[in-house]
Amino acid sequence: MSQKTSEELKIASIPEILPVLPLAGAFVFPKMLFPLEVSGDSAISLIDEAMAGDRLIGLAMLKQAGNPTEGPHKMR
């Protein structure tokens, strides 16, 4: 048996379906710590469900600030 590196183990633990939270006016880089202010019932539900489960959330930057429920064509 070969031993996997810690990076391989981290990649292997990402779920197939990952909830995505759209961000407006924020740049996020890997391993960056920042305060996250969430508003809206759907965003709050997404965070609550993730915290009750595997605690993973994907972040996507919106092309323009506005209504994040407009669809994936507005995300980068």
Biopython code that builds the backbone (N, CA, C, O; Angstrom):
import numpy as np
from Bio.PDB.StructureBuilder import StructureBuilder

atoms = [
    (1, "MET", "N", (0.827, -1.186, 0.000)),
    (1, "MET", "CA", (0.000, 0.000, 0.000)),
    (1, "MET", "C", (0.873, 1.252, 0.000)),
    (1, "MET", "O", (1.851, 1.334, 0.743)),
    (2, "SER", "N", (0.523, 2.199, -0.817)),
    (2, "SER", "CA", (1.262, 3.453, -0.807)),
    (2, "SER", "C", (0.553, 4.447, 0.100)),
    (2, "SER", "O", (-0.674, 4.459, 0.204)),
    (3, "GLN", "N", (1.341, 5.265, 0.740)),
    (3, "GLN", "CA", (0.752, 6.270, 1.614)),
    (3, "GLN", "C", (0.451, 7.518, 0.799)),
    (3, "GLN", "O", (1.265, 7.953, -0.016)),
    (4, "LYS", "N", (-0.723, 8.087, 1.024)),
    (4, "LYS", "CA", (-1.115, 9.302, 0.314)),
    (4, "LYS", "C", (-0.598, 10.512, 1.077)),
    (4, "LYS", "O", (-0.542, 10.514, 2.307)),
    (5, "THR", "N", (-0.222, 11.537, 0.325)),
    (5, "THR", "CA", (0.195, 12.771, 0.972)),
    (5, "THR", "C", (-1.020, 13.481, 1.547)),
    (5, "THR", "O", (-2.155, 13.177, 1.182)),
    (6, "SER", "N", (-0.781, 14.420, 2.439)),
    (6, "SER", "CA", (-1.905, 15.146, 3.052)),
    (6, "SER", "C", (-2.682, 15.926, 1.999)),
    (6, "SER", "O", (-3.896, 16.085, 2.129)),
    (7, "GLU", "N", (-2.012, 16.416, 0.960)),
    (7, "GLU", "CA", (-2.709, 17.157, -0.110)),
    (7, "GLU", "C", (-3.647, 16.226, -0.879)),
    (7, "GLU", "O", (-4.759, 16.627, -1.222)),
    (8, "GLU", "N", (-3.222, 14.994, -1.153)),
    (8, "GLU", "CA", (-4.076, 14.028, -1.838)),
    (8, "GLU", "C", (-5.289, 13.669, -0.985)),
    (8, "GLU", "O", (-6.387, 13.489, -1.512)),
    (9, "LEU", "N", (-5.097, 13.565, 0.317)),
    (9, "LEU", "CA", (-6.216, 13.262, 1.202)),
    (9, "LEU", "C", (-7.217, 14.407, 1.244)),
    (9, "LEU", "O", (-8.424, 14.170, 1.299)),
    (10, "LYS", "N", (-6.732, 15.647, 1.220)),
    (10, "LYS", "CA", (-7.625, 16.801, 1.215)),
    (10, "LYS", "C", (-8.455, 16.836, -0.059)),
    (10, "LYS", "O", (-9.655, 17.105, -0.008)),
    (11, "ILE", "N", (-7.835, 16.568, -1.194)),
    (11, "ILE", "CA", (-8.543, 16.583, -2.470)),
    (11, "ILE", "C", (-9.578, 15.464, -2.511)),
    (11, "ILE", "O", (-10.673, 15.651, -3.041)),
    (12, "ALA", "N", (-9.244, 14.327, -1.967)),
    (12, "ALA", "CA", (-10.146, 13.181, -1.993)),
    (12, "ALA", "C", (-11.379, 13.398, -1.128)),
    (12, "ALA", "O", (-12.392, 12.730, -1.337)),
    (13, "SER", "N", (-11.323, 14.316, -0.159)),
    (13, "SER", "CA", (-12.447, 14.492, 0.745)),
    (13, "SER", "C", (-13.452, 15.550, 0.266)),
    (13, "SER", "O", (-14.423, 15.816, 0.974)),
    (14, "ILE", "N", (-13.253, 16.154, -0.900)),
    (14, "ILE", "CA", (-14.215, 17.116, -1.427)),
    (14, "ILE", "C", (-15.413, 16.350, -1.970)),
    (14, "ILE", "O", (-15.241, 15.434, -2.775)),
    (15, "PRO", "N", (-16.638, 16.709, -1.540)),
    (15, "PRO", "CA", (-17.823, 15.965, -1.983)),
    (15, "PRO", "C", (-18.137, 16.200, -3.457)),
    (15, "PRO", "O", (-17.713, 17.201, -4.036)),
    (16, "GLU", "N", (-18.882, 15.275, -4.063)),
    (16, "GLU", "CA", (-19.278, 15.421, -5.466)),
    (16, "GLU", "C", (-20.190, 16.616, -5.686)),
    (16, "GLU", "O", (-20.081, 17.312, -6.695)),
    (17, "ILE", "N", (-21.088, 16.853, -4.740)),
    (17, "ILE", "CA", (-21.988, 18.006, -4.817)),
    (17, "ILE", "C", (-21.571, 18.997, -3.746)),
    (17, "ILE", "O", (-21.613, 18.698, -2.553)),
    (18, "LEU", "N", (-21.167, 20.180, -4.188)),
    (18, "LEU", "CA", (-20.671, 21.203, -3.281)),
    (18, "LEU", "C", (-21.573, 22.428, -3.366)),
    (18, "LEU", "O", (-21.752, 22.974, -4.454)),
    (19, "PRO", "N", (-22.146, 22.877, -2.248)),
    (19, "PRO", "CA", (-22.960, 24.086, -2.294)),
    (19, "PRO", "C", (-22.075, 25.293, -2.632)),
    (19, "PRO", "O", (-20.947, 25.395, -2.150)),
    (20, "VAL", "N", (-22.593, 26.202, -3.460)),
    (20, "VAL", "CA", (-21.818, 27.364, -3.896)),
    (20, "VAL", "C", (-22.510, 28.638, -3.434)),
    (20, "VAL", "O", (-23.704, 28.835, -3.662)),
    (21, "LEU", "N", (-21.742, 29.493, -2.783)),
    (21, "LEU", "CA", (-22.234, 30.770, -2.297)),
    (21, "LEU", "C", (-21.685, 31.877, -3.194)),
    (21, "LEU", "O", (-20.469, 32.060, -3.253)),
    (22, "PRO", "N", (-22.545, 32.621, -3.894)),
    (22, "PRO", "CA", (-22.057, 33.719, -4.740)),
    (22, "PRO", "C", (-21.636, 34.917, -3.886)),
    (22, "PRO", "O", (-22.330, 35.293, -2.941)),
    (23, "LEU", "N", (-20.489, 35.510, -4.233)),
    (23, "LEU", "CA", (-19.975, 36.667, -3.512)),
    (23, "LEU", "C", (-19.971, 37.884, -4.426)),
    (23, "LEU", "O", (-19.602, 37.785, -5.596)),
    (24, "ALA", "N", (-20.375, 39.015, -3.901)),
    (24, "ALA", "CA", (-20.341, 40.270, -4.649)),
    (24, "ALA", "C", (-19.362, 41.216, -3.956)),
    (24, "ALA", "O", (-19.456, 41.445, -2.750)),
    (25, "GLY", "N", (-18.438, 41.754, -4.718)),
    (25, "GLY", "CA", (-17.512, 42.743, -4.175)),
    (25, "GLY", "C", (-16.462, 42.192, -3.239)),
    (25, "GLY", "O", (-15.990, 42.911, -2.358)),
    (26, "ALA", "N", (-16.080, 40.938, -3.400)),
    (26, "ALA", "CA", (-15.059, 40.346, -2.540)),
    (26, "ALA", "C", (-14.142, 39.456, -3.372)),
    (26, "ALA", "O", (-14.600, 38.725, -4.249)),
    (27, "PHE", "N", (-12.866, 39.524, -3.092)),
    (27, "PHE", "CA", (-11.890, 38.634, -3.712)),
    (27, "PHE", "C", (-11.421, 37.662, -2.648)),
    (27, "PHE", "O", (-11.072, 38.070, -1.540)),
    (28, "VAL", "N", (-11.411, 36.381, -2.974)),
    (28, "VAL", "CA", (-11.024, 35.351, -2.023)),
    (28, "VAL", "C", (-9.942, 34.494, -2.657)),
    (28, "VAL", "O", (-10.050, 34.078, -3.810)),
    (29, "PHE", "N", (-8.907, 34.240, -1.885)),
    (29, "PHE", "CA", (-7.806, 33.407, -2.336)),
    (29, "PHE", "C", (-7.713, 32.182, -1.435)),
    (29, "PHE", "O", (-8.194, 32.219, -0.302)),
    (30, "PRO", "N", (-7.102, 31.095, -1.912)),
    (30, "PRO", "CA", (-6.981, 29.884, -1.084)),
    (30, "PRO", "C", (-6.317, 30.185, 0.265)),
    (30, "PRO", "O", (-5.367, 30.965, 0.341)),
    (31, "LYS", "N", (-6.818, 29.572, 1.297)),
    (31, "LYS", "CA", (-6.334, 29.675, 2.675)),
    (31, "LYS", "C", (-6.452, 31.081, 3.252)),
    (31, "LYS", "O", (-5.807, 31.396, 4.252)),
    (32, "MET", "N", (-7.263, 31.920, 2.635)),
    (32, "MET", "CA", (-7.469, 33.289, 3.108)),
    (32, "MET", "C", (-8.547, 33.299, 4.186)),
    (32, "MET", "O", (-9.584, 32.651, 4.044)),
    (33, "LEU", "N", (-8.301, 34.031, 5.253)),
    (33, "LEU", "CA", (-9.288, 34.198, 6.316)),
    (33, "LEU", "C", (-9.928, 35.569, 6.167)),
    (33, "LEU", "O", (-9.232, 36.570, 5.998)),
    (34, "PHE", "N", (-11.240, 35.612, 6.229)),
    (34, "PHE", "CA", (-11.944, 36.889, 6.131)),
    (34, "PHE", "C", (-13.318, 36.746, 6.746)),
    (34, "PHE", "O", (-13.880, 35.651, 6.761)),
    (35, "PRO", "N", (-13.875, 37.849, 7.259)),
    (35, "PRO", "CA", (-15.231, 37.772, 7.802)),
    (35, "PRO", "C", (-16.238, 37.640, 6.668)),
    (35, "PRO", "O", (-16.122, 38.317, 5.646)),
    (36, "LEU", "N", (-17.204, 36.786, 6.843)),
    (36, "LEU", "CA", (-18.210, 36.544, 5.809)),
    (36, "LEU", "C", (-19.562, 36.998, 6.333)),
    (36, "LEU", "O", (-20.108, 36.413, 7.269)),
    (37, "GLU", "N", (-20.096, 38.049, 5.718)),
    (37, "GLU", "CA", (-21.418, 38.544, 6.091)),
    (37, "GLU", "C", (-22.420, 37.987, 5.090)),
    (37, "GLU", "O", (-22.314, 38.231, 3.888)),
    (38, "VAL", "N", (-23.388, 37.242, 5.595)),
    (38, "VAL", "CA", (-24.355, 36.568, 4.742)),
    (38, "VAL", "C", (-25.744, 37.127, 5.012)),
    (38, "VAL", "O", (-26.149, 37.279, 6.165)),
    (39, "SER", "N", (-26.473, 37.434, 3.936)),
    (39, "SER", "CA", (-27.857, 37.881, 4.085)),
    (39, "SER", "C", (-28.706, 37.149, 3.056)),
    (39, "SER", "O", (-28.194, 36.652, 2.053)),
    (40, "GLY", "N", (-29.973, 37.089, 3.307)),
    (40, "GLY", "CA", (-30.877, 36.371, 2.402)),
    (40, "GLY", "C", (-31.155, 34.981, 2.925)),
    (40, "GLY", "O", (-30.259, 34.294, 3.417)),
    (41, "ASP", "N", (-32.401, 34.576, 2.813)),
    (41, "ASP", "CA", (-32.809, 33.271, 3.343)),
    (41, "ASP", "C", (-32.084, 32.107, 2.682)),
    (41, "ASP", "O", (-31.701, 31.157, 3.365)),
    (42, "SER", "N", (-31.885, 32.163, 1.353)),
    (42, "SER", "CA", (-31.248, 31.040, 0.663)),
    (42, "SER", "C", (-29.782, 30.911, 1.059)),
    (42, "SER", "O", (-29.293, 29.795, 1.228)),
    (43, "ALA", "N", (-29.065, 32.030, 1.211)),
    (43, "ALA", "CA", (-27.658, 31.982, 1.609)),
    (43, "ALA", "C", (-27.520, 31.490, 3.047)),
    (43, "ALA", "O", (-26.625, 30.702, 3.352)),
    (44, "ILE", "N", (-28.395, 31.947, 3.920)),
    (44, "ILE", "CA", (-28.352, 31.504, 5.317)),
    (44, "ILE", "C", (-28.658, 30.012, 5.416)),
    (44, "ILE", "O", (-28.019, 29.306, 6.196)),
    (45, "SER", "N", (-29.623, 29.523, 4.639)),
    (45, "SER", "CA", (-29.939, 28.087, 4.618)),
    (45, "SER", "C", (-28.755, 27.276, 4.107)),
    (45, "SER", "O", (-28.457, 26.206, 4.639)),
    (46, "LEU", "N", (-28.073, 27.783, 3.071)),
    (46, "LEU", "CA", (-26.902, 27.105, 2.522)),
    (46, "LEU", "C", (-25.826, 26.959, 3.594)),
    (46, "LEU", "O", (-25.254, 25.881, 3.756)),
    (47, "ILE", "N", (-25.549, 28.034, 4.324)),
    (47, "ILE", "CA", (-24.538, 27.996, 5.379)),
    (47, "ILE", "C", (-24.961, 27.042, 6.494)),
    (47, "ILE", "O", (-24.150, 26.241, 6.960)),
    (48, "ASP", "N", (-26.213, 27.117, 6.925)),
    (48, "ASP", "CA", (-26.703, 26.240, 7.993)),
    (48, "ASP", "C", (-26.579, 24.767, 7.616)),
    (48, "ASP", "O", (-26.142, 23.954, 8.430)),
    (49, "GLU", "N", (-26.961, 24.417, 6.385)),
    (49, "GLU", "CA", (-26.869, 23.026, 5.937)),
    (49, "GLU", "C", (-25.422, 22.561, 5.855)),
    (49, "GLU", "O", (-25.113, 21.427, 6.219)),
    (50, "ALA", "N", (-24.537, 23.425, 5.380)),
    (50, "ALA", "CA", (-23.125, 23.052, 5.290)),
    (50, "ALA", "C", (-22.516, 22.860, 6.681)),
    (50, "ALA", "O", (-21.737, 21.931, 6.894)),
    (51, "MET", "N", (-22.866, 23.725, 7.617)),
    (51, "MET", "CA", (-22.325, 23.607, 8.972)),
    (51, "MET", "C", (-22.840, 22.354, 9.674)),
    (51, "MET", "O", (-22.146, 21.796, 10.524)),
    (52, "ALA", "N", (-24.044, 21.906, 9.332)),
    (52, "ALA", "CA", (-24.594, 20.682, 9.917)),
    (52, "ALA", "C", (-23.993, 19.440, 9.271)),
    (52, "ALA", "O", (-24.039, 18.357, 9.856)),
    (53, "GLY", "N", (-23.429, 19.581, 8.068)),
    (53, "GLY", "CA", (-22.876, 18.436, 7.347)),
    (53, "GLY", "C", (-21.357, 18.436, 7.352)),
    (53, "GLY", "O", (-20.725, 18.386, 8.408)),
    (54, "ASP", "N", (-20.772, 18.493, 6.143)),
    (54, "ASP", "CA", (-19.317, 18.383, 6.017)),
    (54, "ASP", "C", (-18.568, 19.709, 6.150)),
    (54, "ASP", "O", (-17.338, 19.727, 6.092)),
    (55, "ARG", "N", (-19.288, 20.815, 6.328)),
    (55, "ARG", "CA", (-18.725, 22.140, 6.591)),
    (55, "ARG", "C", (-17.918, 22.704, 5.424)),
    (55, "ARG", "O", (-17.005, 23.504, 5.629)),
    (56, "LEU", "N", (-18.250, 22.288, 4.200)),
    (56, "LEU", "CA", (-17.565, 22.802, 3.009)),
    (56, "LEU", "C", (-18.528, 23.607, 2.158)),
    (56, "LEU", "O", (-19.673, 23.208, 1.947)),
    (57, "ILE", "N", (-18.047, 24.757, 1.665)),
    (57, "ILE", "CA", (-18.836, 25.617, 0.790)),
    (57, "ILE", "C", (-17.917, 26.141, -0.298)),
    (57, "ILE", "O", (-16.797, 26.570, -0.018)),
    (58, "GLY", "N", (-18.388, 26.108, -1.542)),
    (58, "GLY", "CA", (-17.660, 26.731, -2.635)),
    (58, "GLY", "C", (-18.038, 28.209, -2.704)),
    (58, "GLY", "O", (-19.168, 28.581, -2.387)),
    (59, "LEU", "N", (-17.095, 29.042, -3.117)),
    (59, "LEU", "CA", (-17.351, 30.472, -3.269)),
    (59, "LEU", "C", (-17.158, 30.850, -4.732)),
    (59, "LEU", "O", (-16.200, 30.415, -5.371)),
    (60, "ALA", "N", (-18.076, 31.667, -5.263)),
    (60, "ALA", "CA", (-17.969, 32.132, -6.648)),
    (60, "ALA", "C", (-18.169, 33.642, -6.665)),
    (60, "ALA", "O", (-19.085, 34.163, -6.029)),
    (61, "MET", "N", (-17.313, 34.333, -7.390)),
    (61, "MET", "CA", (-17.414, 35.783, -7.485)),
    (61, "MET", "C", (-18.412, 36.151, -8.571)),
    (61, "MET", "O", (-18.358, 35.605, -9.674)),
    (62, "LEU", "N", (-19.321, 37.067, -8.272)),
    (62, "LEU", "CA", (-20.280, 37.546, -9.263)),
    (62, "LEU", "C", (-19.601, 38.513, -10.221)),
    (62, "LEU", "O", (-18.718, 39.268, -9.814)),
    (63, "LYS", "N", (-20.002, 38.501, -11.491)),
    (63, "LYS", "CA", (-19.463, 39.452, -12.460)),
    (63, "LYS", "C", (-19.845, 40.879, -12.090)),
    (63, "LYS", "O", (-19.028, 41.794, -12.199)),
    (64, "GLN", "N", (-21.086, 41.068, -11.652)),
    (64, "GLN", "CA", (-21.574, 42.376, -11.244)),
    (64, "GLN", "C", (-22.309, 42.230, -9.933)),
    (64, "GLN", "O", (-23.000, 41.238, -9.701)),
    (65, "ALA", "N", (-22.157, 43.223, -9.076)),
    (65, "ALA", "CA", (-22.928, 43.206, -7.836)),
    (65, "ALA", "C", (-24.397, 43.377, -8.195)),
    (65, "ALA", "O", (-24.736, 44.142, -9.098)),
    (66, "GLY", "N", (-25.235, 42.693, -7.516)),
    (66, "GLY", "CA", (-26.665, 42.756, -7.807)),
    (66, "GLY", "C", (-27.368, 41.597, -7.165)),
    (66, "GLY", "O", (-27.016, 41.173, -6.064)),
    (67, "ASN", "N", (-28.361, 41.083, -7.850)),
    (67, "ASN", "CA", (-29.151, 39.983, -7.322)),
    (67, "ASN", "C", (-28.435, 38.655, -7.579)),
    (67, "ASN", "O", (-28.325, 38.249, -8.736)),
    (68, "PRO", "N", (-27.938, 37.953, -6.531)),
    (68, "PRO", "CA", (-27.217, 36.700, -6.738)),
    (68, "PRO", "C", (-28.105, 35.546, -7.177)),
    (68, "PRO", "O", (-27.591, 34.465, -7.464)),
    (69, "THR", "N", (-29.408, 35.732, -7.240)),
    (69, "THR", "CA", (-30.298, 34.645, -7.666)),
    (69, "THR", "C", (-30.551, 34.692, -9.169)),
    (69, "THR", "O", (-31.422, 33.978, -9.665)),
    (70, "GLU", "N", (-29.810, 35.515, -9.900)),
    (70, "GLU", "CA", (-30.019, 35.650, -11.338)),
    (70, "GLU", "C", (-29.536, 34.449, -12.134)),
    (70, "GLU", "O", (-29.938, 34.285, -13.286)),
    (71, "GLY", "N", (-28.700, 33.617, -11.569)),
    (71, "GLY", "CA", (-28.278, 32.407, -12.255)),
    (71, "GLY", "C", (-26.776, 32.312, -12.431)),
    (71, "GLY", "O", (-26.054, 33.273, -12.167)),
    (72, "PRO", "N", (-26.295, 31.141, -12.883)),
    (72, "PRO", "CA", (-24.859, 30.905, -12.987)),
    (72, "PRO", "C", (-24.169, 31.737, -14.063)),
    (72, "PRO", "O", (-22.949, 31.888, -14.012)),
    (73, "HIS", "N", (-24.899, 32.283, -15.036)),
    (73, "HIS", "CA", (-24.258, 33.087, -16.070)),
    (73, "HIS", "C", (-23.699, 34.380, -15.514)),
    (73, "HIS", "O", (-22.908, 35.036, -16.191)),
    (74, "LYS", "N", (-24.074, 34.768, -14.318)),
    (74, "LYS", "CA", (-23.571, 35.977, -13.694)),
    (74, "LYS", "C", (-22.345, 35.716, -12.814)),
    (74, "LYS", "O", (-21.809, 36.648, -12.216)),
    (75, "MET", "N", (-21.898, 34.462, -12.730)),
    (75, "MET", "CA", (-20.748, 34.108, -11.891)),
    (75, "MET", "C", (-19.512, 33.917, -12.747)),
    (75, "MET", "O", (-19.604, 33.608, -13.935)),
    (76, "ARG", "N", (-18.366, 34.103, -12.137)),
    (76, "ARG", "CA", (-17.075, 33.861, -12.801)),
    (76, "ARG", "C", (-16.507, 32.566, -12.320)),
    (76, "ARG", "O", (-15.424, 32.169, -12.750)),
]
sb = StructureBuilder()
sb.init_structure("model")
sb.init_model(0)
sb.init_chain("A")
sb.init_seg("    ")
for serial, (resi, resn, name, xyz) in enumerate(atoms, 1):
    if name == "N":
        sb.init_residue(resn, " ", resi, " ")
    sb.init_atom(name, np.array(xyz, "f"), 0.0, 1.0, " ", f" {name:<3s}", serial, name[0])
structure = sb.get_structure()
